[in-house]
Amino acid sequence: MSGELKILFITAASIGFFHTLFGPDHYLPFIVMGRARNWSLVKTSIITFLCGLGHVLSSVLLGAIGIALGMAVMKLEGLEAARGNLAAWALIGFGFAYFIWGIRQAIRNRPHKHMHIHDSFDMHVHDHAHTKEHAHVHTKEGKKSITPWILFTIFVLGPCEPLIPILMYPAAKNSMIGLIGVTLTFSAITIMTMLAIVVATSLGVKLIPMGKIERYTHALAGATICLSGLAIQFLGL
């Protein structure tokens, strides 16, 4: 292995880790949605893995096509920028829509009082709320949520900006084996970092007592996703 290729492998691992760590859109949507929708840790991890896989594979495929056709890297960077812009707005739109839905659910599930009169004419009043479990009774059996598919679509649209110009093109000039190795290294580190952050944070979040704000978890999840999209679009995170 040449010295240049070794540097590319180290760079691929470093960029994969830090690009993911400093990009909250890579993990916040899964953490907040897992908490709001009460997904198990296994389900949250599987959804995170599949979205991460779609995220890196879309850029890998685009980069491979560009290299095979001899396209200039500037053209591919333009395509990646357009995809990134589309993904950011999709994240903003989905987060805002989910926030509005979450507010509506919170209003519907607000605690209220029920009065009961027994045969002995004893009367008592107790607080009551239509919890998530109660609401589930009224849903159609077997009905599947489309939320994971929405997240997957957004992540497929989202590019791995540094992959093509910084890693794939330089590695392709070295060798095909180098190109494959560098691409796999970046992809594996990116997905592993996503999973590590999501799993560790989800375990911590589950221990936090929500109390009276429990019914606002959907709204908080939507707001968090929307803010993540805004941070990408306007702060370049």
GIZI-V27835 format. One record per run of one state. SS is the DSSP state (helix for helix, strand for strand, loop for the rest). FROM is the first residue (numbers start at 1). LEN is the number of residues. Records with the same first field share a line. If there is no record, write none. Layout:
SS = FROM-LEN + FROM-LEN
This chain:
loop = 1-2 + 22-2 + 27-1 + 37-4 + 70-3 + 109-3 + 118-5 + 129-3 + 138-9 + 158-3 + 175-1 + 207-4 + 236-2
helix = 3-19 + 24-3 + 28-9 + 41-29 + 73-36 + 132-6 + 147-11 + 161-14 + 176-31 + 211-25
strand = 112-6 + 123-6
